Amino acid sequence: MPGKSEPTFHVATPAELRVQKAPVERRELDARLALVREEMRARGVSVSLFTTPESICYLSGYSTRAITAMQVLLVDARSEAVLVIRRMDEGNYLRMRDRSPITRLVIFTDDRLQDTMEIIAGLAREIGGSSGAVGLELDGMFLPPKQYDVLKAALPHAEVINIGAMADRLRLVKSSFEVACHRYAGAMTAAAMKRAVANMRPGMTDSAVAADVAAGLIEAGSEWVATWPIILTGQETGRVHSSWQNEEIRRGQPTLLEFSAARQRYHSPLLRTVIFSPDEEQRRLSEAVRKACKAGIEAIKPGATAEQVYFAERSVMEEYGVADLMSGRVGYTVGIGFAPNWVQRAGVDFMRGNGTVLQPGMVFHMPILLMQADVFGIGHSNTIVVTEDGNEILADDGFDGPILI
Protein backbone atom coordinates (compact mmCIF):
# COMPACT_ATOMS: atom_id res chain seq x y z
CA MET A 1 0.00 0.00 0.00
CA PRO A 2 1.73 3.28 -1.10
CA GLY A 3 2.72 5.63 1.68
CA LYS A 4 2.42 2.96 4.33
CA SER A 5 5.14 2.13 6.85
CA GLU A 6 5.28 0.42 10.20
CA PRO A 7 3.91 2.70 12.95
CA THR A 8 5.89 3.40 16.10
CA PHE A 9 3.11 2.80 18.66
CA HIS A 10 1.58 -0.13 20.42
CA VAL A 11 -1.87 -0.61 21.91
CA ALA A 12 -1.64 -0.55 25.68
CA THR A 13 -2.25 -3.59 27.82
CA PRO A 14 -4.91 -3.35 30.57
CA ALA A 15 -2.14 -2.92 33.15
CA GLU A 16 -0.60 -0.04 31.18
CA LEU A 17 -3.99 1.60 30.78
CA ARG A 18 -4.47 1.62 34.54
CA VAL A 19 -1.15 3.41 34.97
CA GLN A 20 -1.87 5.89 32.19
CA LYS A 21 -5.17 6.85 33.80
CA ALA A 22 -3.29 8.67 36.58
CA PRO A 23 -4.98 12.10 36.81
CA VAL A 24 -3.33 15.51 36.92
CA GLU A 25 -1.62 16.12 40.25
CA ARG A 26 -2.84 18.64 42.81
CA ARG A 27 0.38 20.65 42.59
CA GLU A 28 -0.19 21.28 38.88
CA LEU A 29 -3.76 22.44 39.49
CA ASP A 30 -2.51 24.73 42.28
CA ALA A 31 0.09 26.22 39.92
CA ARG A 32 -2.57 26.91 37.28
CA LEU A 33 -4.81 28.65 39.83
CA ALA A 34 -1.88 30.69 41.13
CA LEU A 35 -1.25 32.07 37.64
CA VAL A 36 -4.94 32.91 37.19
CA ARG A 37 -5.02 34.69 40.55
CA GLU A 38 -1.90 36.65 39.65
CA GLU A 39 -3.60 37.96 36.53
CA MET A 40 -6.82 38.66 38.44
CA ARG A 41 -4.94 40.82 40.93
CA ALA A 42 -3.15 42.64 38.11
CA ARG A 43 -6.51 43.46 36.53
CA GLY A 44 -8.26 44.36 39.77
CA VAL A 45 -10.65 41.40 39.61
CA SER A 46 -11.82 40.21 43.04
CA VAL A 47 -13.66 37.08 41.87
CA SER A 48 -13.83 35.25 38.53
CA LEU A 49 -16.68 33.04 37.32
CA PHE A 50 -15.55 30.34 34.90
CA THR A 51 -18.43 28.74 32.97
CA THR A 52 -16.76 26.97 30.03
CA PRO A 53 -16.15 23.25 30.71
CA GLU A 54 -12.57 23.43 29.44
CA SER A 55 -11.64 26.21 31.89
CA ILE A 56 -13.34 24.44 34.79
CA CYS A 57 -11.54 21.18 34.01
CA TYR A 58 -8.18 22.87 33.49
CA LEU A 59 -8.29 24.81 36.77
CA SER A 60 -9.98 22.29 39.07
CA GLY A 61 -9.75 18.82 37.52
CA TYR A 62 -13.56 18.52 37.48
CA SER A 63 -15.39 17.31 34.39
CA THR A 64 -18.81 16.08 33.36
CA ARG A 65 -20.42 15.05 30.09
CA ALA A 66 -23.45 17.20 30.95
CA ILE A 67 -21.77 20.41 29.86
CA THR A 68 -25.01 22.15 28.88
CA ALA A 69 -26.20 22.12 32.50
CA MET A 70 -25.29 25.11 34.65
CA GLN A 71 -21.83 24.73 36.20
CA VAL A 72 -19.63 27.51 37.53
CA LEU A 73 -16.20 27.63 39.15
CA LEU A 74 -15.81 30.76 41.29
CA VAL A 75 -12.21 31.71 42.01
CA ASP A 76 -11.29 34.61 44.29
CA ALA A 77 -8.01 36.47 44.18
CA ARG A 78 -6.73 34.80 47.36
CA SER A 79 -7.60 31.20 48.21
CA GLU A 80 -11.22 30.25 47.50
CA ALA A 81 -12.32 28.01 44.63
CA VAL A 82 -16.05 27.22 44.81
CA LEU A 83 -17.69 24.78 42.41
CA VAL A 84 -21.43 25.09 41.71
CA ILE A 85 -23.02 22.06 40.02
CA ARG A 86 -26.27 20.08 39.81
CA ARG A 87 -26.85 17.47 42.48
CA MET A 88 -26.96 14.88 39.68
CA ASP A 89 -23.23 15.55 39.07
CA GLU A 90 -22.10 15.38 42.69
CA GLY A 91 -20.52 11.98 42.13
CA ASN A 92 -18.22 13.44 39.46
CA TYR A 93 -16.87 15.82 42.10
CA LEU A 94 -16.54 13.16 44.79
CA ARG A 95 -14.35 10.96 42.59
CA MET A 96 -11.70 13.71 42.36
CA ARG A 97 -12.15 15.74 45.55
CA ASP A 98 -8.96 14.42 47.19
CA ARG A 99 -6.76 15.90 44.46
CA SER A 100 -8.73 19.03 43.58
CA PRO A 101 -8.06 22.57 44.83
CA ILE A 102 -11.82 23.16 45.11
CA THR A 103 -12.41 24.52 48.62
CA ARG A 104 -16.19 24.27 48.64
CA LEU A 105 -18.91 22.46 46.71
CA VAL A 106 -22.33 24.05 46.25
CA ILE A 107 -25.02 21.89 44.68
CA PHE A 108 -28.49 22.76 43.44
CA THR A 109 -31.45 20.65 42.44
CA ASP A 110 -33.25 20.93 39.14
CA ASP A 111 -36.29 22.50 40.78
CA ARG A 112 -34.06 25.39 41.90
CA LEU A 113 -32.56 26.07 38.51
CA GLN A 114 -34.27 29.46 38.29
CA ASP A 115 -32.60 30.53 41.54
CA THR A 116 -29.12 29.39 40.57
CA MET A 117 -27.83 32.75 39.33
CA GLU A 118 -28.93 34.44 42.56
CA ILE A 119 -27.07 31.73 44.48
CA ILE A 120 -23.97 32.32 42.37
CA ALA A 121 -24.24 36.09 42.80
CA GLY A 122 -24.44 35.61 46.55
CA LEU A 123 -21.29 33.49 46.47
CA ALA A 124 -19.52 36.13 44.37
CA ARG A 125 -20.41 38.80 46.93
CA GLU A 126 -19.33 36.54 49.78
CA ILE A 127 -15.89 35.58 48.49
CA GLY A 128 -15.11 38.62 46.36
CA GLY A 129 -16.77 41.50 48.14
CA SER A 130 -19.92 43.38 47.19
CA SER A 131 -18.32 46.04 45.00
CA GLY A 132 -15.17 44.48 43.51
CA ALA A 133 -14.78 43.74 39.82
CA VAL A 134 -16.24 40.42 38.67
CA GLY A 135 -14.60 38.45 35.88
CA LEU A 136 -16.82 36.57 33.40
CA GLU A 137 -16.07 34.51 30.31
CA LEU A 138 -18.26 36.73 28.15
CA ASP A 139 -17.14 35.09 24.90
CA GLY A 140 -18.14 31.60 26.06
CA MET A 141 -21.23 29.62 25.10
CA PHE A 142 -22.36 28.64 28.58
CA LEU A 143 -23.70 31.87 30.09
CA PRO A 144 -26.96 32.61 28.23
CA PRO A 145 -28.08 36.27 28.02
CA LYS A 146 -31.03 35.65 30.34
CA GLN A 147 -28.79 34.26 33.07
CA TYR A 148 -26.27 37.05 32.52
CA ASP A 149 -29.03 39.62 33.05
CA VAL A 150 -30.06 37.96 36.32
CA LEU A 151 -26.46 37.90 37.51
CA LYS A 152 -25.91 41.57 36.63
CA ALA A 153 -29.08 42.58 38.47
CA ALA A 154 -27.93 40.66 41.55
CA LEU A 155 -24.53 42.42 41.45
CA PRO A 156 -25.61 46.03 40.84
CA HIS A 157 -22.39 47.66 42.06
CA ALA A 158 -19.89 45.27 40.46
CA GLU A 159 -17.87 46.09 37.39
CA VAL A 160 -17.91 43.17 34.93
CA ILE A 161 -14.61 42.38 33.18
CA ASN A 162 -14.29 39.90 30.33
CA ILE A 163 -11.81 37.16 31.31
CA GLY A 164 -12.57 34.98 28.30
CA ALA A 165 -8.93 34.52 27.33
CA MET A 166 -7.48 34.25 30.85
CA ALA A 167 -7.45 30.46 31.20
CA ASP A 168 -7.14 29.95 27.45
CA ARG A 169 -3.79 31.76 27.32
CA LEU A 170 -2.45 29.48 30.04
CA ARG A 171 -3.65 26.44 28.10
CA LEU A 172 -1.64 27.33 24.98
CA VAL A 173 1.60 25.87 26.37
CA LYS A 174 1.13 22.35 27.69
CA SER A 175 2.87 20.87 30.71
CA SER A 176 4.74 17.58 30.52
CA PHE A 177 1.62 15.87 31.94
CA GLU A 178 -0.55 17.38 29.21
CA VAL A 179 1.87 16.42 26.44
CA ALA A 180 1.93 12.87 27.81
CA CYS A 181 -1.87 12.78 27.61
CA HIS A 182 -1.73 14.02 24.01
CA ARG A 183 0.93 11.45 23.17
CA TYR A 184 -1.13 8.61 24.60
CA ALA A 185 -4.30 9.84 22.89
CA GLY A 186 -2.30 9.97 19.67
CA ALA A 187 -1.19 6.36 20.01
CA MET A 188 -4.81 5.26 20.45
CA THR A 189 -5.97 7.40 17.52
CA ALA A 190 -3.23 5.90 15.33
CA ALA A 191 -4.19 2.36 16.36
CA ALA A 192 -7.83 2.95 15.43
CA MET A 193 -6.85 4.59 12.13
CA LYS A 194 -4.55 1.73 11.12
CA ARG A 195 -7.34 -0.74 11.88
CA ALA A 196 -9.98 1.24 9.95
CA VAL A 197 -7.81 1.60 6.84
CA ALA A 198 -6.90 -2.10 6.88
CA ASN A 199 -10.56 -3.10 7.12
CA MET A 200 -11.96 -0.73 4.45
CA ARG A 201 -13.21 -2.20 1.19
CA PRO A 202 -15.16 -0.87 -1.81
CA GLY A 203 -18.82 -1.67 -1.27
CA MET A 204 -18.72 -0.99 2.47
CA THR A 205 -20.78 1.92 3.73
CA ASP A 206 -19.38 4.94 5.51
CA SER A 207 -21.62 3.91 8.43
CA ALA A 208 -19.83 0.56 8.67
CA VAL A 209 -16.47 2.36 8.70
CA ALA A 210 -17.73 4.67 11.45
CA ALA A 211 -18.76 1.66 13.54
CA ASP A 212 -15.33 0.09 13.03
CA VAL A 213 -13.60 3.34 14.03
CA ALA A 214 -15.71 3.66 17.17
CA ALA A 215 -14.89 0.08 18.15
CA GLY A 216 -11.22 0.64 17.39
CA LEU A 217 -11.04 3.74 19.59
CA ILE A 218 -12.73 2.04 22.50
CA GLU A 219 -10.67 -1.15 22.20
CA ALA A 220 -7.47 0.90 22.03
CA GLY A 221 -8.37 2.42 25.39
CA SER A 222 -9.98 5.76 24.50
CA GLU A 223 -12.27 7.51 26.93
CA TRP A 224 -15.43 9.25 25.68
CA VAL A 225 -14.53 11.72 22.96
CA ALA A 226 -15.44 15.30 22.12
CA THR A 227 -17.01 14.43 18.78
CA TRP A 228 -18.10 11.38 16.83
CA PRO A 229 -15.92 9.88 14.07
CA ILE A 230 -16.14 11.96 10.90
CA ILE A 231 -16.47 9.59 7.94
CA LEU A 232 -17.31 11.00 4.50
CA THR A 233 -17.20 9.36 1.09
CA GLY A 234 -17.69 10.39 -2.52
CA GLN A 235 -19.46 13.71 -3.02
CA GLU A 236 -19.89 13.99 0.76
CA THR A 237 -16.15 14.73 1.05
CA GLY A 238 -16.97 18.14 -0.43
CA ARG A 239 -19.44 18.75 2.40
CA VAL A 240 -17.27 19.07 5.49
CA HIS A 241 -18.63 19.31 9.03
CA SER A 242 -20.90 16.36 8.32
CA SER A 243 -20.43 12.64 8.84
CA TRP A 244 -21.57 9.17 7.82
CA GLN A 245 -24.87 8.89 5.94
CA ASN A 246 -24.94 5.23 4.91
CA GLU A 247 -23.22 6.00 1.60
CA GLU A 248 -21.37 3.27 -0.26
CA ILE A 249 -17.59 3.49 -0.71
CA ARG A 250 -16.82 3.30 -4.42
CA ARG A 251 -13.67 2.93 -6.49
CA GLY A 252 -12.32 6.20 -7.85
CA GLN A 253 -13.92 8.27 -5.08
CA PRO A 254 -12.19 9.62 -1.96
CA THR A 255 -13.21 8.65 1.56
CA LEU A 256 -12.21 10.91 4.47
CA LEU A 257 -11.68 9.63 8.00
CA GLU A 258 -11.14 12.17 10.81
CA PHE A 259 -11.33 11.34 14.50
CA SER A 260 -9.47 11.34 17.78
CA ALA A 261 -9.14 9.25 20.91
CA ALA A 262 -9.21 11.01 24.29
CA ARG A 263 -7.03 10.71 27.38
CA GLN A 264 -7.99 12.84 30.40
CA ARG A 265 -10.01 15.00 27.93
CA TYR A 266 -6.93 15.63 25.71
CA HIS A 267 -7.34 14.83 22.00
CA SER A 268 -4.81 14.15 19.22
CA PRO A 269 -6.80 13.96 15.96
CA LEU A 270 -5.92 12.50 12.59
CA LEU A 271 -7.41 13.11 9.13
CA ARG A 272 -6.82 10.53 6.41
CA THR A 273 -7.99 10.08 2.81
CA VAL A 274 -8.39 6.64 1.22
CA ILE A 275 -8.96 6.26 -2.53
CA PHE A 276 -9.41 2.88 -4.22
CA SER A 277 -8.30 2.92 -7.89
CA PRO A 278 -7.47 6.66 -8.02
CA ASP A 279 -7.24 8.52 -11.34
CA GLU A 280 -4.25 10.65 -12.33
CA GLU A 281 -5.74 13.92 -11.06
CA GLN A 282 -6.46 12.37 -7.68
CA ARG A 283 -2.87 11.14 -7.56
CA ARG A 284 -1.61 14.65 -8.36
CA LEU A 285 -3.77 16.28 -5.68
CA SER A 286 -2.75 13.63 -3.17
CA GLU A 287 0.92 14.30 -3.85
CA ALA A 288 0.32 18.03 -3.34
CA VAL A 289 -1.32 17.32 0.01
CA ARG A 290 1.50 15.00 1.07
CA LYS A 291 4.22 17.54 0.19
CA ALA A 292 2.33 20.42 1.81
CA CYS A 293 1.97 18.47 5.06
CA LYS A 294 5.68 17.71 5.04
CA ALA A 295 6.52 21.38 4.43
CA GLY A 296 4.26 22.45 7.29
CA ILE A 297 5.89 20.02 9.70
CA GLU A 298 9.36 21.19 8.70
CA ALA A 299 8.34 24.80 9.38
CA ILE A 300 7.25 24.11 12.97
CA LYS A 301 9.90 25.05 15.51
CA PRO A 302 10.31 27.48 18.40
CA GLY A 303 10.47 31.05 17.15
CA ALA A 304 8.59 30.40 13.92
CA THR A 305 5.26 32.16 13.48
CA ALA A 306 1.87 30.64 12.77
CA GLU A 307 1.78 32.55 9.48
CA GLN A 308 5.08 31.05 8.36
CA VAL A 309 3.66 27.54 8.77
CA TYR A 310 0.63 28.53 6.68
CA PHE A 311 2.77 29.94 3.85
CA ALA A 312 5.07 26.90 3.90
CA GLU A 313 2.07 24.78 2.98
CA ARG A 314 0.51 27.32 0.65
CA SER A 315 3.71 27.59 -1.40
CA VAL A 316 3.42 23.89 -2.24
CA MET A 317 -0.19 24.33 -3.28
CA GLU A 318 0.73 27.28 -5.48
CA GLU A 319 3.41 25.13 -7.10
CA TYR A 320 0.72 22.58 -7.98
CA GLY A 321 -1.75 25.31 -9.02
CA VAL A 322 -4.38 24.32 -6.45
CA ALA A 323 -4.06 27.02 -3.77
CA ASP A 324 -7.62 28.10 -4.54
CA LEU A 325 -8.85 24.73 -3.19
CA MET A 326 -7.23 25.30 0.24
CA SER A 327 -9.08 26.47 3.32
CA GLY A 328 -7.83 29.62 5.04
CA ARG A 329 -6.52 27.68 8.05
CA VAL A 330 -4.10 24.75 8.03
CA GLY A 331 -3.79 24.13 11.77
CA TYR A 332 -5.20 25.01 15.17
CA THR A 333 -4.55 24.45 18.87
CA VAL A 334 -5.90 21.33 20.56
CA GLY A 335 -5.99 20.41 24.24
CA ILE A 336 -8.77 19.66 26.70
CA GLY A 337 -11.86 19.00 24.61
CA PHE A 338 -15.59 18.67 25.26
CA ALA A 339 -18.49 18.42 22.83
CA PRO A 340 -19.04 19.54 20.17
CA ASN A 341 -15.38 19.40 19.09
CA TRP A 342 -11.73 19.13 20.09
CA VAL A 343 -10.63 22.59 18.86
CA GLN A 344 -9.21 24.67 21.73
CA ARG A 345 -11.16 27.88 22.24
CA ALA A 346 -9.11 31.07 21.71
CA GLY A 347 -6.16 29.05 20.47
CA VAL A 348 -3.60 29.74 17.72
CA ASP A 349 -4.54 29.25 14.06
CA PHE A 350 -2.05 28.61 11.27
CA MET A 351 -3.34 31.21 8.83
CA ARG A 352 -2.40 34.33 6.92
CA GLY A 353 -1.74 37.32 9.16
CA ASN A 354 -1.22 35.40 12.42
CA GLY A 355 2.13 36.47 13.84
CA THR A 356 1.93 34.35 17.00
CA VAL A 357 5.37 32.97 17.83
CA LEU A 358 5.47 29.22 18.44
CA GLN A 359 6.74 28.03 21.82
CA PRO A 360 7.75 24.60 23.12
CA GLY A 361 4.73 22.82 24.56
CA MET A 362 2.19 24.16 22.07
CA VAL A 363 0.11 21.35 20.51
CA PHE A 364 -1.55 21.64 17.10
CA HIS A 365 -3.79 19.59 14.85
CA MET A 366 -2.65 20.34 11.29
CA PRO A 367 -5.33 19.38 8.76
CA ILE A 368 -4.92 20.41 5.16
CA LEU A 369 -7.84 19.81 2.81
CA LEU A 370 -8.16 20.43 -0.89
CA MET A 371 -11.88 20.72 -1.48
CA GLN A 372 -14.32 21.64 -4.18
CA ALA A 373 -17.62 22.25 -2.44
CA ASP A 374 -20.17 19.49 -2.98
CA VAL A 375 -17.79 17.68 -5.37
CA PHE A 376 -14.76 16.19 -3.55
CA GLY A 377 -12.26 16.62 -0.75
CA ILE A 378 -8.74 15.19 -0.32
CA GLY A 379 -6.88 15.87 2.91
CA HIS A 380 -4.36 14.74 5.50
CA SER A 381 -3.26 15.83 8.97
CA ASN A 382 -0.91 15.35 11.89
CA THR A 383 -1.07 16.32 15.56
CA ILE A 384 2.22 17.87 16.62
CA VAL A 385 3.83 19.34 19.74
CA VAL A 386 6.47 22.06 19.43
CA THR A 387 9.66 20.89 21.15
CA GLU A 388 12.80 22.72 22.26
CA ASP A 389 14.56 21.90 18.99
CA GLY A 390 11.69 21.39 16.53
CA ASN A 391 8.59 19.25 16.83
CA GLU A 392 7.27 15.78 17.59
CA ILE A 393 4.43 13.99 15.78
CA LEU A 394 2.05 12.77 18.49
CA ALA A 395 -0.19 10.53 16.38
CA ASP A 396 1.90 8.41 14.01
CA ASP A 397 0.04 5.71 12.11
CA GLY A 398 2.69 5.27 9.42
CA PHE A 399 0.83 7.14 6.66
CA ASP A 400 2.54 10.30 5.34
CA GLY A 401 -0.16 11.32 2.89
CA PRO A 402 -3.41 10.23 1.22
CA ILE A 403 -3.67 6.43 0.95
CA LEU A 404 -3.97 5.29 -2.67
CA ILE A 405 -4.88 1.64 -3.12
N, C-alpha and C positions, 0 to 999 in steps of 0.2 A: 504494500500500500504506500504510494508516494507520500513523502513528508513524515513518515512514521518512524519513530525510534523508541528504544526502551525507556520508559519513564523512570524517574529517580525516587519514587515514593513506594511505600507499602501500606496496605490496609492494616490498621491497628488490631491487635488482639484484644479480647475483652479486658485482660489485665492492664494493657496499655491505655485503653480508653478510660478506665477508672482513674489512673494517674493523671491523664490529660484533663480530666474534669475538674481539677483543682481550681477553685475560684480565685478571683483577684484578692490580694491580701489587704488587710485593714490599713497597713501603712501606706499603700499606694492610694487608697481612697482618701485617707487623711491628707496626703500631699496634694491631691487634686482639689480638695475643699480649701486647703490653705491658699492655693493660688487664686481661687475664685474670691475668697474673702479679701485677699490683698487688693484685687482689682475693685471690689465693692467699696473698700475704704477709700481708694484713690478717687473714686467717682462719687463719693458721698452717699452711697446706698446703704441704708440701715438693714434692710431685709430684701432678699430676692426670692421670687416665686418661680420655680422651674416647672413647666407643664409638659414639655416634650419628653416622650419616653426615653429617647437617647440620652438627654441631659440627666434625667433622673437616674438611669442605670449607670452612667459614667461616674456620677458624683456619690452615689450611695450603694451601688451594687444591686439595687432592687429592680426586678423586671416582672412584667405580666404580659400575657397575650392579649388581655382585654384593654388595649391602649385607647380605645374610644371612650372608656368610662373616665369620669373625673379622677385625676390623680395629681397631686401637687407636692413638691418638695420645697419647703420653706427653709432658707438658710440665712441666718443673721450674720453680722459682720464679726462676731466673736466666737461663739462655741455651739450655738443651737443648730440642729438640723432636724426638722419636724416633717414627717411623712404623713400625708392625708390620703387615704384610700378607702374603697368600699370594703365593707365587712367580708364580702365574698372573697376578696383577695388577701385576707389576713394571713392565710397559710403561706403565701408567697413571701411575706415579710418574715414570718417565723423561721422559715428554712434558712435565712441568711442573717438573722439578727445578731449572732455572735461575732460576725466579722464586719458588720456595717457601722459606719459612724452616725447613723440615725440616733438621735437622743430621745426622741419621743414619737410614738405612733398614735395617730388620731384616726379613728374609723367612723364611717357613717353608713347608715342603712339606706336602701333604695327609696324608702318612703320619706327620707329626709333630704333627698337630692336637691330640692328647691332651696333648702337652707344652707347648702354646702358653702356657697360663696360668702355668706355672712360668717360662717364658722371660720373660714380661711382668713377673712378680713380681721376677725377678732384675734386670731393667732398672730397675724402680721403686726397688729397693734401691740400685742403682748410682748413679742420677742424683738420687735424693731422700734418700738416707740410710736406714739400716735401721730407725730408730725414729720418723721424722717422720710427720706426718699425711698420709694418702693421700686424694685427692679422687676420687670415682667418681660417674658419672651414674646414680644408683640408681633414678631414675624413667624410665630409657630402656628400650627393648625389645631391646637388643642385648648384654646381659650376662646370660645365663641363670643361674638359681640354682645349677646344678651348677658352672658356671665360676666364679661368685662364691665358692662354698665353697672351691674349689681355690686361688683367689687369696688368700682370707683365711687359709687354712692356711699358705700360703707367706710370708705377712707377719704372723707371730704377734704382733709388738710394735707394729704400726702402728695408729693410730686412723683409722677410715674416716669421711670426711665427705662428705655428699651435695652434689655440685656441679651437680646437674641443671639449675638455672636460670642457672648462671654465664654460659655462652655465649649462652643464649637471651635474657637481658636485653640483652646487647650487640646482638643481632640485631633488637631491636624498632625501633630507629631506623636507617634505611638511609643509607648514604653516597651521594654523587652518582653513583658508579659503579653501585651497586646499583639506584638509582632509574632510571638509564639502561637497565639490563638489564630491569627491570620494564616500562618504557615500550616497549622494543622487543618484548618478549614480548607486550605488549598489542596492538601494531600487528599482529603475526602472528595472534593470537587473533581480532582483529576481522576480518581479511581472510578467515580460514577460516569465521567465522560468517556474514559477508555472502554468501559463496559457498554455504554450506549452505542458508541460507534461500531464496536465489534458485532453487536447484535442487530444493527440496522440492515434492512433489505428492501429493495424495490417491492412494492405491493403492500408493505406495512402501512399503517396509518400513523399520522403524527400523534394521535391519542395513545397508540400502543407504545410509541417511543417515550412519551411523557410518563406513562406508567412505569416503564423500565428505568427511566431516570430517577423517578421518585423512590423506587425500590433500591436502586443503586446508592442513592444518597443515604437512605436510612441504614442499609446494611453496612455501609462504610463507616457509620458512626455519627452521622450528622444529627444535630438537634433540629427543632422546628425552625423553618427558614423564613426570611422576610418576604419572599414572593415565590410563587409556584414556578416550576420549570417552564421556560419559554421555548416552545417547539413550533416552528413554522416551516411550511414546505410549499414549493411551487410559487404561485402568484402571491400567496400569503407572506412570503419573505419581503415583499415590497410594502407590507402593511405592519410596520413595527408597533410595539406596545400592544400586541395581541398575543394569542397563544393557540394551542392545539384546537382544531375544529373538525376532527375526524376526517381529515383530508388524506388521500393516498399519496405515498412517496413514489415518484415516477423517475425513470431514467431521463437524464438531460435536464433535470430541474434541481435547483439548490434546496437544501433543507438546513435551517438554522437551529442550533441548540445553544441556549444560554441559560445558565443556572449557577447556583452556588450552594455549597454546604455551609453550615453555621457551627461555630464553636464559641460558647460564651457570648453569643449574639454577634460575633465578628464573622464577616463574610469575605470570601475570596473567589469572585466569579470567573467564569470562562465563557467565551462565545466561540463556537465552532461552526463551520460550514461543511456539509458533506454533499458531494455531487456524484451520482452514478452515471457513467458514460458522458462526461462533459464534452461540449463542443469547443472549438478553438477559441472563441471569444471568452467563454467561461474560464478556460485555462489562462488566458491573458489577464483577465481581471483578478483571478486568484493569485497569479504571480505578483501583480501590483500590490495586492493586500499583504502578501507575505513579506515583500521587500519593505513596504511602509511600516509594518509592525517591527521589523528588525531595526529600521532606522530610528523609530521612536524609542525603542529600548536602549539603543546605543547613545541616544541624546540625554538619557536620564542619569543625572549625577548631581551631587551637592554643588550649588552655585549656579546651575542652569536655571532658566526660567521656564514657566509653563508654556509660554508662547514659543520658545525655541523647540520644545518637543513637538508642538503642533506643526510648525513649519518644516521640521525634519520629515514628518510623514507627508505633509502636503507636497513637498518637492518631488517625492517619488510619484505621487499621483499626477502631478503636472507633467512629469517625464512620460507617463503612460497616456496622457491626454484625458484623464478621467477625474480631474479635481472637482468638476461640477457635480459629480455623484457623491462626494463626501458630505458628511454632516459637519456642522460648525464646531463640534467638540470631539476630541479623540481620546479623552481620558477624564477621570474625575475621582475624587477622594472617596474611599470606602472605610468603614470602621464598624462600630456598633450599628446594627440595623434592625428595624422593626417594619412591619407592614406599613405601606404597600411596597417598599423597595429597599435595596441595600445601599443606595446612594447617600453619602453623608451630607446632611444639611449644612449649608454655608461652608462647603469645602472649596477645593481648588480645582478648576477646570483647565484642561489643556486646550486652549483656544486662542485665536488671534486677539492680541491686545492685553493678555493677562501676563503681567510682569512679575508675578509671585515667584520668589526664589525658592528652589527646592532645597529641603533640609533632610538630613538623615532621620529615618523614622517615619517619614510620610509614606502612606500606602495608597496606591492608585489602581483602579481597574481601567484598562486601556483598550476599549473596543474601537475598532475602525470598521466602518460599514460602507460599502459602495452600494447605493440603492437607487433604483428608479421606481418612484411611487406606484404601487399597485401592479408592478411588473415583476421585479426580482430584487433580491438583496444577497450580497456575498460579503461576509465579514469574518473577523478573527479578533481575539483579544488575549491579553495576559493580565494577571494581577501581580504588581511589583511593589517592593519596598525600596526606598532610597537608602543606600548604605553609606558608610564613611568614604568609600572609594569608588562608588558606582551604584549598582542596584542588584537586587536578587529577585528572581522569578519565584513567586510563592505558590503557584499552581501549575505544575509542570506535568502534562500528560504525554509528552513526547511528540506533539504535533506543532510544527512551526508555521503552519499556514493552512488554508482551506484544504480539505481532504478529498482528493480526486481518485475515484475508484473505477 
